[in-house]
Amino acid sequence: MLSHLLLMRHAKSSWSDGSLSDHQRPLNKRGQKAAEAVGLALTARGYAPDIIWSSDAARTRETAMRLIRAIPGAQTVNYDSNFYHAGVETVLTICGKQIEPEGKLMLLGHNPGWAALHEYFTGHYHDYPTGACTVLSRNIQSEGDWLDPSSWRLVDLILPRELE
């Protein structure tokens, strides 16, 4: 059974190369540091993901790899092109077709979809900057649908600017 659900927006990306498509943009230096800092914070707080389901964009791939480097042990990353700029309904549909994983799962993607996912699962709007990571813990009594917001409670919101 899934114990924690993490929602993370990719770290800050670079706009320096105008020849790259949006899908190809890498992280900038600030984003690289932020992704590693979030990985360290997740580890220190006991929330490091076991598996990451991610958009296949360059900036989400790089965010995932930098997270993994900061987290001890093995993690699995699965990339899905349908997560690229997906909205809540799309993400829920994609996840609903999967078997509920064990442990801690991170969904890694883009705004505005990830800000909307945060609101869907918490019931509260929050400005969702690059690198933001929502940590949800499974309600102990909940054995229902893992995509039902009532199955979760917000336990942490990690913002890179607070880690500096």
Contacts in CASP RR format, 6 or more apart in sequence:
PFRMAT RR
TARGET T0000
AUTHOR 0000-0000-0000
METHOD contacts of the structure
MODEL  1
MLSHLLLMRHAKSSWSDGSLSDHQRPLNKRGQKAAEAVGLALTARGYAPD
IIWSSDAARTRETAMRLIRAIPGAQTVNYDSNFYHAGVETVLTICGKQIE
PEGKLMLLGHNPGWAALHEYFTGHYHDYPTGACTVLSRNIQSEGDWLDPS
SWRLVDLILPRELE
1 100 0 8 1.000
1 102 0 8 1.000
1 103 0 8 1.000
1 138 0 8 1.000
1 143 0 8 1.000
1 146 0 8 1.000
2 100 0 8 1.000
2 101 0 8 1.000
2 102 0 8 1.000
2 103 0 8 1.000
2 104 0 8 1.000
2 105 0 8 1.000
2 138 0 8 1.000
2 146 0 8 1.000
3 103 0 8 1.000
3 104 0 8 1.000
3 137 0 8 1.000
3 138 0 8 1.000
4 47 0 8 1.000
4 49 0 8 1.000
4 103 0 8 1.000
4 104 0 8 1.000
4 105 0 8 1.000
4 135 0 8 1.000
4 136 0 8 1.000
4 137 0 8 1.000
4 138 0 8 1.000
5 104 0 8 1.000
5 105 0 8 1.000
5 107 0 8 1.000
5 121 0 8 1.000
5 136 0 8 1.000
5 138 0 8 1.000
5 146 0 8 1.000
5 152 0 8 1.000
6 42 0 8 1.000
6 47 0 8 1.000
6 49 0 8 1.000
6 104 0 8 1.000
6 105 0 8 1.000
6 106 0 8 1.000
6 107 0 8 1.000
6 133 0 8 1.000
6 134 0 8 1.000
6 135 0 8 1.000
6 136 0 8 1.000
7 106 0 8 1.000
7 107 0 8 1.000
7 114 0 8 1.000
7 117 0 8 1.000
7 118 0 8 1.000
7 121 0 8 1.000
7 133 0 8 1.000
7 134 0 8 1.000
7 136 0 8 1.000
8 38 0 8 1.000
8 63 0 8 1.000
8 67 0 8 1.000
8 106 0 8 1.000
8 107 0 8 1.000
8 108 0 8 1.000
8 109 0 8 1.000
8 114 0 8 1.000
8 131 0 8 1.000
8 132 0 8 1.000
8 133 0 8 1.000
8 134 0 8 1.000
9 108 0 8 1.000
9 109 0 8 1.000
9 110 0 8 1.000
9 111 0 8 1.000
9 114 0 8 1.000
9 115 0 8 1.000
9 128 0 8 1.000
9 129 0 8 1.000
9 130 0 8 1.000
9 131 0 8 1.000
9 132 0 8 1.000
9 133 0 8 1.000
10 27 0 8 1.000
10 55 0 8 1.000
10 57 0 8 1.000
10 59 0 8 1.000
10 60 0 8 1.000
10 63 0 8 1.000
10 108 0 8 1.000
10 109 0 8 1.000
10 110 0 8 1.000
10 130 0 8 1.000
10 131 0 8 1.000
11 27 0 8 1.000
11 30 0 8 1.000
11 31 0 8 1.000
11 32 0 8 1.000
11 34 0 8 1.000
11 35 0 8 1.000
11 38 0 8 1.000
11 59 0 8 1.000
11 62 0 8 1.000
11 63 0 8 1.000
11 66 0 8 1.000
11 130 0 8 1.000
11 131 0 8 1.000
11 160 0 8 1.000
12 27 0 8 1.000
12 28 0 8 1.000
12 30 0 8 1.000
12 31 0 8 1.000
12 34 0 8 1.000
12 130 0 8 1.000
12 131 0 8 1.000
12 160 0 8 1.000
13 25 0 8 1.000
13 26 0 8 1.000
13 27 0 8 1.000
13 28 0 8 1.000
13 31 0 8 1.000
13 59 0 8 1.000
13 130 0 8 1.000
14 25 0 8 1.000
14 26 0 8 1.000
14 27 0 8 1.000
14 28 0 8 1.000
15 25 0 8 1.000
15 28 0 8 1.000
16 28 0 8 1.000
17 25 0 8 1.000
22 57 0 8 1.000
23 57 0 8 1.000
23 58 0 8 1.000
23 84 0 8 1.000
24 57 0 8 1.000
24 58 0 8 1.000
25 57 0 8 1.000
25 58 0 8 1.000
25 59 0 8 1.000
26 58 0 8 1.000
26 59 0 8 1.000
26 62 0 8 1.000
27 35 0 8 1.000
27 59 0 8 1.000
27 62 0 8 1.000
27 63 0 8 1.000
27 66 0 8 1.000
31 63 0 8 1.000
31 130 0 8 1.000
31 131 0 8 1.000
31 160 0 8 1.000
32 62 0 8 1.000
32 66 0 8 1.000
34 130 0 8 1.000
34 131 0 8 1.000
34 160 0 8 1.000
34 163 0 8 1.000
35 62 0 8 1.000
35 63 0 8 1.000
35 66 0 8 1.000
35 67 0 8 1.000
35 70 0 8 1.000
35 131 0 8 1.000
36 66 0 8 1.000
36 67 0 8 1.000
36 69 0 8 1.000
36 70 0 8 1.000
37 70 0 8 1.000
37 160 0 8 1.000
37 163 0 8 1.000
37 164 0 8 1.000
38 67 0 8 1.000
38 70 0 8 1.000
38 131 0 8 1.000
38 133 0 8 1.000
38 158 0 8 1.000
38 160 0 8 1.000
38 163 0 8 1.000
39 48 0 8 1.000
39 66 0 8 1.000
39 67 0 8 1.000
39 70 0 8 1.000
39 71 0 8 1.000
40 70 0 8 1.000
41 158 0 8 1.000
41 163 0 8 1.000
42 48 0 8 1.000
42 49 0 8 1.000
42 67 0 8 1.000
42 71 0 8 1.000
42 133 0 8 1.000
42 135 0 8 1.000
42 158 0 8 1.000
43 70 0 8 1.000
43 71 0 8 1.000
43 72 0 8 1.000
45 135 0 8 1.000
45 156 0 8 1.000
45 158 0 8 1.000
47 104 0 8 1.000
47 135 0 8 1.000
47 155 0 8 1.000
47 156 0 8 1.000
48 71 0 8 1.000
48 72 0 8 1.000
48 75 0 8 1.000
48 104 0 8 1.000
49 67 0 8 1.000
49 71 0 8 1.000
49 75 0 8 1.000
49 104 0 8 1.000
49 105 0 8 1.000
49 106 0 8 1.000
50 75 0 8 1.000
50 76 0 8 1.000
50 101 0 8 1.000
50 102 0 8 1.000
50 103 0 8 1.000
50 104 0 8 1.000
50 105 0 8 1.000
51 75 0 8 1.000
51 76 0 8 1.000
51 77 0 8 1.000
51 78 0 8 1.000
51 101 0 8 1.000
51 103 0 8 1.000
51 104 0 8 1.000
51 105 0 8 1.000
51 106 0 8 1.000
52 64 0 8 1.000
52 67 0 8 1.000
52 68 0 8 1.000
52 75 0 8 1.000
52 76 0 8 1.000
52 77 0 8 1.000
52 78 0 8 1.000
52 105 0 8 1.000
52 106 0 8 1.000
52 107 0 8 1.000
52 108 0 8 1.000
53 77 0 8 1.000
53 78 0 8 1.000
53 80 0 8 1.000
53 83 0 8 1.000
53 94 0 8 1.000
53 95 0 8 1.000
53 98 0 8 1.000
53 105 0 8 1.000
53 106 0 8 1.000
53 107 0 8 1.000
53 108 0 8 1.000
54 60 0 8 1.000
54 61 0 8 1.000
54 63 0 8 1.000
54 64 0 8 1.000
54 77 0 8 1.000
54 78 0 8 1.000
54 79 0 8 1.000
54 80 0 8 1.000
54 83 0 8 1.000
54 106 0 8 1.000
54 107 0 8 1.000
54 108 0 8 1.000
54 109 0 8 1.000
55 79 0 8 1.000
55 80 0 8 1.000
55 81 0 8 1.000
55 83 0 8 1.000
55 84 0 8 1.000
55 85 0 8 1.000
55 86 0 8 1.000
55 108 0 8 1.000
55 109 0 8 1.000
55 110 0 8 1.000
56 79 0 8 1.000
56 80 0 8 1.000
56 81 0 8 1.000
56 83 0 8 1.000
56 84 0 8 1.000
57 84 0 8 1.000
57 109 0 8 1.000
57 110 0 8 1.000
60 79 0 8 1.000
60 83 0 8 1.000
60 108 0 8 1.000
60 109 0 8 1.000
60 110 0 8 1.000
61 79 0 8 1.000
63 108 0 8 1.000
63 131 0 8 1.000
64 77 0 8 1.000
64 108 0 8 1.000
65 77 0 8 1.000
67 75 0 8 1.000
67 106 0 8 1.000
68 75 0 8 1.000
68 77 0 8 1.000
80 94 0 8 1.000
82 90 0 8 1.000
82 94 0 8 1.000
83 90 0 8 1.000
83 91 0 8 1.000
83 94 0 8 1.000
83 107 0 8 1.000
83 108 0 8 1.000
83 109 0 8 1.000
83 110 0 8 1.000
84 109 0 8 1.000
84 110 0 8 1.000
85 110 0 8 1.000
85 113 0 8 1.000
86 94 0 8 1.000
86 109 0 8 1.000
86 110 0 8 1.000
86 113 0 8 1.000
87 112 0 8 1.000
87 113 0 8 1.000
87 116 0 8 1.000
87 117 0 8 1.000
88 113 0 8 1.000
88 116 0 8 1.000
88 117 0 8 1.000
88 120 0 8 1.000
91 107 0 8 1.000
91 113 0 8 1.000
91 117 0 8 1.000
92 147 0 8 1.000
95 107 0 8 1.000
95 147 0 8 1.000
96 147 0 8 1.000
100 146 0 8 1.000
106 133 0 8 1.000
107 114 0 8 1.000
107 117 0 8 1.000
111 128 0 8 1.000
114 128 0 8 1.000
114 132 0 8 1.000
115 125 0 8 1.000
115 126 0 8 1.000
115 127 0 8 1.000
115 128 0 8 1.000
117 134 0 8 1.000
118 124 0 8 1.000
118 126 0 8 1.000
118 128 0 8 1.000
118 132 0 8 1.000
118 134 0 8 1.000
119 125 0 8 1.000
119 126 0 8 1.000
120 149 0 8 1.000
121 134 0 8 1.000
121 136 0 8 1.000
121 149 0 8 1.000
121 152 0 8 1.000
121 154 0 8 1.000
122 134 0 8 1.000
122 136 0 8 1.000
122 149 0 8 1.000
122 152 0 8 1.000
122 154 0 8 1.000
123 149 0 8 1.000
124 154 0 8 1.000
126 132 0 8 1.000
126 157 0 8 1.000
129 159 0 8 1.000
129 160 0 8 1.000
129 161 0 8 1.000
130 160 0 8 1.000
131 159 0 8 1.000
131 160 0 8 1.000
132 157 0 8 1.000
132 158 0 8 1.000
132 159 0 8 1.000
132 160 0 8 1.000
133 156 0 8 1.000
133 157 0 8 1.000
133 158 0 8 1.000
134 154 0 8 1.000
134 156 0 8 1.000
134 157 0 8 1.000
135 154 0 8 1.000
135 155 0 8 1.000
135 156 0 8 1.000
135 157 0 8 1.000
135 158 0 8 1.000
136 152 0 8 1.000
136 153 0 8 1.000
136 154 0 8 1.000
136 155 0 8 1.000
137 152 0 8 1.000
137 153 0 8 1.000
137 155 0 8 1.000
138 146 0 8 1.000
138 151 0 8 1.000
138 152 0 8 1.000
139 150 0 8 1.000
139 151 0 8 1.000
139 152 0 8 1.000
139 153 0 8 1.000
142 148 0 8 1.000
142 150 0 8 1.000
142 151 0 8 1.000
142 152 0 8 1.000
144 151 0 8 1.000
145 151 0 8 1.000
END
